């Protein structure tokens, strides 16, 4: 026999569902009073509550367990051991309380509670999402002590604390006794542009005057849950022909650039001198999820007006992260600091899938046939059945060449096995 084909069959048998004896009613994160909430800060305590409905009495216990994952999907909390009598028909509940939020907090954002109840081998899983914010806000731009900034437009920025929205306060007195200006973000964004021409003349920033700014984080009810420490000071001036303006105009991933480590991502930052005078020793840094790359900062020795320079950086995101926030900063005080940074978000899961696909082994026909014969060595019946056959091509029944290669690689790495084969 010759030109035979081998096909692999994977058989999945689904078990018949049992009639449910317990049904999910609710799962929630609760405060110290036992009240369900969706927003917490990292300095308070939290509890978890789940309720189920038992429709049939049992001599066994209803066993409850809890797990919490952070915004990146990493598990940060587990608890088991709570139980309720299965003999009681109707609602049963389990609650754990008094957990310091700091025990589960990693970064601001949405956390997911997975509440599980088991009775007589039947499982009910309920989920709830709640947000944790940090009580501390870090002010970024304008930096403390910045002087002679271009007044229009003036952009404020800060690190997010996970609050639902933010209040921006500006005053000419560090006590903020009689606030000069109060503004709000629409949502959790962490930038705010000061109005070009506010209706109140007092709110029009004057050249040479010292001003102070700070930010407060608010929850959905408008209650303050986070704030900056000491306010930052700054002053403004009008644009002039001798303006200084270093702009970061783009941030991009360099396609197909060689890197030394798996998971490393090469980036390119474009810097332009949009001002009217030559600048020297312009420092630029790249941050991946708030951490500076090992090759930061980099300096441009000389940057004449209108000149364009491009710097490359290599970022190493955490292997556990799903997304990466990439930010490039020009560490240079000029007249227009709002364009001294640029940012982008990278979907790391999607990127890893593409990289794995590139690294996937591409089997030649002879390699595939050798692998199949080697793996069949433990089955004398299968070896005899293969006798006299040879590989005629890399096409599979209902399977692309790419899928067939992935299956062969899984077989070679012992992540799959041949359970049954037939010849055509």
BAZA-817047 format. One record per residue (C-alpha): residue in three letters; x, y, z. Coordinates in steps of 0.2 Angstrom, whole numbers, padded with zeros to 4 digits. Each point is the difference from the previous one (the first is absolute). Layout:
% residues N
<ALA, <X, Y, Z>>
...
This chain:
% residues 424
<UNK, <0000, 0000, 0000>>
<UNK, <0006, 0018, -0003>>
<UNK, <-0006, 0018, 0000>>
<UNK, <-0011, -0004, 0015>>
<UNK, <-0006, 0014, 0012>>
<UNK, <-0001, 0000, 0018>>
<UNK, <-0014, 0010, 0010>>
<UNK, <0000, 0003, 0018>>
<UNK, <-0017, -0001, 0010>>
<UNK, <-0003, 0009, 0016>>
<UNK, <-0016, -0005, 0008>>
<UNK, <-0008, 0011, 0013>>
<UNK, <-0014, -0007, 0011>>
<UNK, <-0011, 0012, 0009>>
<UNK, <-0008, -0006, 0016>>
<UNK, <-0019, 0002, 0001>>
<UNK, <-0005, 0015, 0012>>
<UNK, <-0007, -0004, 0016>>
<UNK, <-0016, 0008, 0006>>
<UNK, <0006, 0015, 0011>>
<UNK, <-0003, 0000, 0018>>
<UNK, <0008, 0017, 0004>>
<UNK, <-0003, 0016, -0010>>
<UNK, <0010, 0016, 0000>>
<UNK, <-0008, 0015, 0008>>
<UNK, <0014, 0014, 0002>>
<UNK, <0018, 0003, 0003>>
<UNK, <0007, 0017, 0006>>
<UNK, <0014, 0009, 0008>>
<UNK, <-0006, 0008, 0017>>
<UNK, <0006, 0014, 0012>>
<UNK, <0003, -0002, 0019>>
<UNK, <-0019, 0003, 0002>>
<UNK, <-0004, -0015, -0012>>
<UNK, <-0007, 0012, -0013>>
<UNK, <0004, -0005, -0018>>
<UNK, <0011, 0013, -0009>>
<UNK, <0009, 0001, -0017>>
<UNK, <0014, 0012, 0005>>
<UNK, <0013, -0001, 0014>>
<UNK, <0016, 0008, 0004>>
<UNK, <0016, -0009, 0005>>
<UNK, <0000, 0006, 0018>>
<UNK, <-0017, -0007, 0006>>
<UNK, <-0006, -0018, 0003>>
<UNK, <-0011, -0011, -0012>>
<UNK, <-0010, -0015, 0002>>
<UNK, <-0008, -0013, -0013>>
<UNK, <-0018, -0006, 0000>>
<UNK, <-0008, -0014, -0010>>
<UNK, <-0018, -0006, 0000>>
<UNK, <-0007, -0016, -0007>>
<UNK, <-0017, -0008, -0001>>
<UNK, <-0001, -0018, 0005>>
<UNK, <-0015, -0009, -0009>>
<UNK, <0002, -0018, 0007>>
<UNK, <0005, -0005, 0018>>
<UNK, <0017, -0010, 0002>>
<UNK, <0009, -0008, 0014>>
<UNK, <0016, 0008, -0006>>
<UNK, <0007, 0018, 0003>>
<UNK, <0000, 0014, -0013>>
<UNK, <0018, 0005, -0001>>
<UNK, <0005, 0018, -0005>>
<UNK, <0016, 0007, -0006>>
<UNK, <0006, 0017, -0007>>
<UNK, <0014, 0006, -0012>>
<UNK, <0004, 0018, -0005>>
<UNK, <0010, 0005, -0016>>
<UNK, <0008, 0017, -0003>>
<UNK, <-0002, 0010, -0015>>
<UNK, <0014, -0010, -0009>>
<UNK, <-0009, -0016, 0004>>
<UNK, <0013, -0005, 0013>>
<UNK, <-0008, -0010, 0015>>
<UNK, <0003, 0011, 0016>>
<UNK, <-0012, -0009, 0012>>
<UNK, <-0008, -0017, 0004>>
<UNK, <-0010, -0006, 0014>>
<UNK, <-0009, -0017, 0004>>
<UNK, <-0007, -0009, 0015>>
<UNK, <-0017, 0009, 0002>>
<UNK, <-0015, -0012, -0001>>
<UNK, <-0019, 0000, 0003>>
<UNK, <-0012, -0015, 0004>>
<UNK, <-0007, -0007, -0017>>
<UNK, <-0015, -0007, 0010>>
<UNK, <-0007, 0018, 0000>>
<UNK, <-0011, 0003, -0015>>
<UNK, <0000, 0019, -0006>>
<UNK, <0013, 0013, 0001>>
<UNK, <0017, -0003, 0007>>
<UNK, <0014, 0012, 0002>>
<UNK, <0019, 0002, 0004>>
<UNK, <0009, 0015, 0004>>
<UNK, <0018, 0004, 0005>>
<UNK, <0005, 0017, 0007>>
<UNK, <0013, 0011, 0007>>
<UNK, <0013, -0002, -0014>>
<UNK, <0012, 0015, -0002>>
<UNK, <-0002, 0006, -0018>>
<UNK, <0019, 0002, 0000>>
<UNK, <0002, -0019, 0001>>
<UNK, <-0008, -0002, -0017>>
<UNK, <0005, 0017, -0008>>
<UNK, <0013, 0000, -0014>>
<UNK, <-0005, 0014, -0012>>
<UNK, <-0015, 0012, -0001>>
<UNK, <-0014, -0007, -0011>>
<UNK, <-0014, -0013, -0001>>
<UNK, <0002, -0016, 0010>>
<UNK, <-0010, -0016, -0003>>
<UNK, <-0008, -0011, 0014>>
<UNK, <-0004, -0018, -0004>>
<UNK, <-0011, -0008, 0013>>
<UNK, <-0003, -0019, -0001>>
<UNK, <-0012, -0011, 0009>>
<UNK, <0000, -0019, -0001>>
<UNK, <-0013, -0013, 0005>>
<UNK, <-0001, -0018, -0004>>
<UNK, <0013, 0003, -0014>>
<UNK, <-0010, 0014, -0008>>
<UNK, <0009, 0017, -0001>>
<UNK, <-0007, 0017, -0002>>
<UNK, <0012, 0014, -0005>>
<UNK, <-0005, 0018, 0002>>
<UNK, <0011, 0016, -0004>>
<UNK, <0000, 0018, 0006>>
<UNK, <0011, 0014, -0005>>
<UNK, <0006, 0014, 0011>>
<UNK, <0012, 0014, -0001>>
<UNK, <0015, 0004, 0011>>
<UNK, <0008, 0017, 0000>>
<UNK, <0016, 0007, 0008>>
<UNK, <-0002, 0014, 0012>>
<UNK, <0016, 0008, -0007>>
<UNK, <0000, 0010, -0016>>
<UNK, <0017, 0004, -0007>>
<UNK, <0001, 0017, -0009>>
<UNK, <0010, 0000, -0017>>
<UNK, <-0002, 0015, -0011>>
<UNK, <0003, 0015, 0003>>
<UNK, <0014, -0007, 0011>>
<UNK, <0003, 0009, 0017>>
<UNK, <0009, 0016, -0003>>
<UNK, <-0003, 0002, -0018>>
<UNK, <0002, 0018, -0006>>
<UNK, <-0005, 0010, -0015>>
<UNK, <-0011, -0013, -0008>>
<UNK, <-0010, 0004, -0016>>
<UNK, <-0017, 0005, 0007>>
<UNK, <-0011, -0006, -0014>>
<UNK, <-0004, -0014, 0000>>
<UNK, <0006, -0006, 0017>>
<UNK, <-0002, -0019, 0003>>
<UNK, <0000, -0008, 0018>>
<UNK, <0004, -0018, 0001>>
<UNK, <0002, -0013, 0015>>
<UNK, <0001, -0018, 0003>>
<UNK, <-0017, -0009, 0002>>
<UNK, <-0006, -0006, 0017>>
<UNK, <-0015, -0010, -0007>>
<UNK, <-0012, 0013, 0005>>
<UNK, <-0016, 0002, -0010>>
<UNK, <0004, 0018, -0004>>
<UNK, <0012, 0014, 0006>>
<UNK, <-0001, 0018, 0006>>
<UNK, <0013, 0012, -0005>>
<UNK, <0004, 0015, 0011>>
<UNK, <0010, 0016, -0004>>
<UNK, <0004, 0014, 0011>>
<UNK, <0012, 0014, 0003>>
<UNK, <0002, -0005, 0018>>
<UNK, <0007, -0017, 0006>>
<UNK, <-0014, -0001, 0013>>
<UNK, <-0014, 0000, -0013>>
<UNK, <-0010, 0010, 0012>>
<UNK, <-0009, 0009, -0014>>
<UNK, <0002, -0011, -0015>>
<UNK, <0003, 0009, -0016>>
<UNK, <-0006, -0014, -0012>>
<UNK, <-0008, -0017, 0002>>
<UNK, <-0002, -0012, -0014>>
<UNK, <-0006, -0018, -0002>>
<UNK, <0004, -0014, -0012>>
<UNK, <-0015, -0009, -0008>>
<UNK, <0007, -0017, 0005>>
<UNK, <0016, -0009, 0006>>
<UNK, <0011, 0009, -0013>>
<UNK, <0016, 0007, 0008>>
<UNK, <0002, 0016, -0010>>
<UNK, <-0009, 0017, 0000>>
<UNK, <0002, 0015, -0011>>
<UNK, <-0002, 0017, 0009>>
<UNK, <-0012, 0011, -0010>>
<UNK, <0007, 0012, -0013>>
<UNK, <-0011, 0015, 0005>>
<UNK, <-0010, -0003, 0016>>
<UNK, <-0015, 0011, 0003>>
<UNK, <0006, 0006, 0017>>
<UNK, <0015, 0012, -0002>>
<UNK, <0008, -0005, 0016>>
<UNK, <0002, -0018, -0008>>
<UNK, <0010, 0007, -0014>>
<UNK, <0018, -0005, 0004>>
<UNK, <0012, 0015, 0001>>
<UNK, <0018, -0001, -0006>>
<UNK, <0013, 0000, 0014>>
<UNK, <-0013, -0005, 0013>>
<UNK, <0003, -0015, 0011>>
<UNK, <-0014, -0013, 0000>>
<UNK, <-0003, -0016, 0009>>
<UNK, <-0010, -0015, -0006>>
<UNK, <-0005, -0017, 0007>>
<UNK, <-0012, -0014, -0004>>
<UNK, <-0013, -0010, 0010>>
<UNK, <-0008, -0017, -0005>>
<UNK, <-0019, -0002, 0002>>
<UNK, <-0011, -0015, 0000>>
<UNK, <-0017, -0002, -0009>>
<UNK, <-0009, 0009, 0014>>
<UNK, <0013, 0015, -0001>>
<UNK, <0008, -0004, 0016>>
<UNK, <0019, 0003, 0001>>
<UNK, <0009, -0017, 0001>>
<UNK, <0018, 0006, -0006>>
<UNK, <0010, 0015, 0000>>
<UNK, <0018, 0006, -0004>>
<UNK, <0012, 0005, 0013>>
<UNK, <0007, 0017, 0000>>
<UNK, <-0006, 0011, -0014>>
<UNK, <0012, 0004, -0015>>
<UNK, <0005, 0018, -0005>>
<UNK, <0002, 0008, -0017>>
<UNK, <-0001, 0016, -0010>>
<UNK, <-0004, 0004, -0018>>
<UNK, <0005, 0013, -0013>>
<UNK, <-0006, 0004, -0017>>
<UNK, <0007, -0008, -0016>>
<UNK, <0015, 0009, -0008>>
<UNK, <0011, -0001, -0014>>
<UNK, <0014, -0007, 0011>>
<UNK, <-0012, -0014, 0006>>
<UNK, <0007, -0017, 0005>>
<UNK, <-0010, -0015, -0006>>
<UNK, <0007, -0018, 0000>>
<UNK, <-0014, -0012, -0006>>
<UNK, <-0002, -0019, 0000>>
<UNK, <-0010, -0002, -0015>>
<UNK, <-0001, -0019, -0001>>
<UNK, <0002, -0017, 0009>>
<UNK, <0000, -0016, -0010>>
<UNK, <0005, -0018, 0001>>
<UNK, <0015, -0004, -0012>>
<UNK, <-0006, -0014, -0011>>
<UNK, <0011, -0016, -0002>>
<UNK, <0014, 0009, 0010>>
<UNK, <0013, -0013, 0008>>
<UNK, <-0001, -0002, 0019>>
<UNK, <0010, -0009, 0012>>
<UNK, <-0014, -0007, 0011>>
<UNK, <-0017, -0008, -0003>>
<UNK, <-0013, 0012, 0006>>
<UNK, <0011, 0015, -0004>>
<UNK, <-0009, 0014, -0011>>
<UNK, <0010, 0013, -0009>>
<UNK, <-0007, 0017, -0001>>
<UNK, <0004, 0016, -0010>>
<UNK, <-0003, 0017, 0006>>
<UNK, <0000, 0016, -0011>>
<UNK, <0006, 0016, 0007>>
<UNK, <-0002, 0017, -0009>>
<UNK, <0007, 0017, 0005>>
<UNK, <-0016, 0011, -0004>>
<UNK, <0008, 0015, 0009>>
<UNK, <0010, 0015, -0006>>
<UNK, <0017, -0004, 0007>>
<UNK, <0012, -0015, 0001>>
<UNK, <-0001, -0011, 0015>>
<UNK, <0014, -0011, 0007>>
<UNK, <0000, -0016, 0011>>
<UNK, <-0019, -0004, -0002>>
<UNK, <-0003, -0016, 0011>>
<UNK, <-0014, -0012, -0005>>
<UNK, <-0006, -0015, 0010>>
<UNK, <-0012, -0014, -0004>>
<UNK, <-0011, -0008, 0014>>
<UNK, <-0009, -0017, -0002>>
<UNK, <-0015, -0001, 0013>>
<UNK, <0009, 0014, 0010>>
<UNK, <0017, -0008, 0000>>
<UNK, <0014, 0008, -0009>>
<UNK, <0009, -0011, -0013>>
<UNK, <0018, -0005, 0004>>
<UNK, <0006, 0011, -0015>>
<UNK, <-0008, 0016, 0007>>
<UNK, <0003, 0014, 0000>>
<UNK, <0008, 0004, -0017>>
<UNK, <0007, 0017, -0005>>
<UNK, <0001, 0010, -0016>>
<UNK, <0015, 0010, 0001>>
<UNK, <-0006, 0013, -0012>>
<UNK, <-0017, 0004, -0008>>
<UNK, <-0001, 0015, -0011>>
<UNK, <-0016, 0009, -0004>>
<UNK, <-0011, -0011, -0012>>
<UNK, <0012, -0015, 0002>>
<UNK, <-0008, -0018, 0002>>
<UNK, <0009, -0014, 0010>>
<UNK, <-0006, -0018, 0003>>
<UNK, <0005, -0010, 0016>>
<UNK, <-0002, -0019, 0002>>
<UNK, <-0004, -0008, 0017>>
<UNK, <-0003, -0018, 0005>>
<UNK, <-0014, -0004, 0012>>
<UNK, <-0003, -0016, 0010>>
<UNK, <-0018, -0001, 0006>>
<UNK, <-0004, -0012, 0014>>
<UNK, <-0004, -0018, -0007>>
<UNK, <-0016, 0001, 0010>>
<UNK, <-0007, 0016, -0007>>
<UNK, <-0014, 0000, -0013>>
<UNK, <0002, 0018, -0005>>
<UNK, <0015, 0012, 0001>>
<UNK, <-0001, 0019, 0001>>
<UNK, <0015, 0008, -0008>>
<UNK, <0005, 0018, 0003>>
<UNK, <0014, 0010, -0006>>
<UNK, <0005, 0016, 0008>>
<UNK, <0012, 0014, -0004>>
<UNK, <0008, 0005, 0016>>
<UNK, <0002, 0018, -0006>>
<UNK, <-0008, 0015, 0006>>
<UNK, <-0006, 0011, -0014>>
<UNK, <-0014, 0012, -0004>>
<UNK, <-0013, -0014, -0006>>
<UNK, <0001, -0015, 0012>>
<UNK, <-0016, -0007, -0006>>
<UNK, <0009, -0008, -0015>>
<UNK, <0015, -0006, 0010>>
<UNK, <-0008, -0017, 0001>>
<UNK, <-0008, -0013, -0011>>
<UNK, <-0008, -0017, 0005>>
<UNK, <-0008, -0016, -0008>>
<UNK, <-0008, -0016, 0006>>
<UNK, <0007, -0017, -0005>>
<UNK, <-0011, -0016, 0000>>
<UNK, <0013, -0012, 0007>>
<UNK, <-0011, -0015, -0002>>
<UNK, <-0003, 0003, -0018>>
<UNK, <0018, 0004, -0003>>
<UNK, <0006, -0017, 0009>>
<UNK, <-0012, -0010, -0011>>
<UNK, <0008, 0008, -0016>>
<UNK, <0017, -0003, 0007>>
<UNK, <-0004, -0019, 0004>>
<UNK, <-0007, -0002, -0017>>
<UNK, <0016, 0007, -0008>>
<UNK, <0011, -0012, 0011>>
<UNK, <-0012, -0015, -0004>>
<UNK, <0010, -0015, -0008>>
<UNK, <-0004, -0003, -0018>>
<UNK, <0001, -0019, -0003>>
<UNK, <0006, -0007, -0017>>
<UNK, <-0010, -0015, -0006>>
<UNK, <0015, -0012, 0004>>
<UNK, <0001, 0008, 0018>>
<UNK, <-0018, -0002, 0003>>
<UNK, <0000, -0019, -0006>>
<UNK, <0015, -0003, 0011>>
<UNK, <-0008, 0008, 0015>>
<UNK, <-0016, -0010, -0002>>
<UNK, <0009, -0017, -0002>>
<UNK, <0010, 0004, 0016>>
<UNK, <-0015, 0004, 0010>>
<UNK, <-0009, -0015, -0006>>
<UNK, <0014, -0011, 0006>>
<UNK, <-0009, -0005, 0016>>
<UNK, <-0014, -0008, -0010>>
<UNK, <0005, -0015, -0009>>
<UNK, <-0017, -0001, -0009>>
<UNK, <0002, 0018, -0006>>
<UNK, <0018, -0003, -0006>>
<UNK, <-0006, -0015, -0010>>
<UNK, <-0014, 0010, -0008>>
<UNK, <0012, 0014, -0005>>
<UNK, <0012, -0013, -0009>>
<UNK, <0003, 0005, -0018>>
<UNK, <-0008, 0017, 0001>>
<UNK, <0009, 0016, -0003>>
<UNK, <-0004, 0019, 0002>>
<UNK, <-0008, 0007, -0016>>
<UNK, <-0003, 0017, 0005>>
<UNK, <-0004, 0012, 0015>>
<UNK, <-0018, 0002, -0003>>
<UNK, <-0013, -0006, 0013>>
<UNK, <-0018, -0004, -0001>>
<UNK, <-0009, 0016, 0005>>
<UNK, <0017, 0007, 0007>>
<UNK, <0011, 0013, -0007>>
<UNK, <0019, -0002, -0001>>
<UNK, <0002, 0013, 0014>>
<UNK, <-0012, -0010, 0012>>
<UNK, <0009, -0017, -0005>>
<UNK, <0017, 0008, 0004>>
<UNK, <-0007, 0005, 0017>>
<UNK, <-0007, -0017, 0004>>
<UNK, <0017, -0008, -0005>>
<UNK, <0009, 0012, 0011>>
<UNK, <-0012, -0004, 0015>>
<UNK, <0003, -0019, -0003>>
<UNK, <0019, 0002, 0000>>
<UNK, <-0001, 0011, 0016>>
<UNK, <-0011, -0014, 0008>>
<UNK, <-0014, 0013, 0002>>
<UNK, <-0011, -0012, -0011>>
<UNK, <0000, -0018, -0004>>
<UNK, <-0007, -0012, -0014>>
<UNK, <-0015, -0009, 0007>>
<UNK, <-0007, -0007, -0016>>
<UNK, <0006, -0001, -0018>>
<UNK, <-0007, -0007, -0017>>
<UNK, <0007, -0001, -0017>>
<UNK, <-0008, 0007, -0016>>
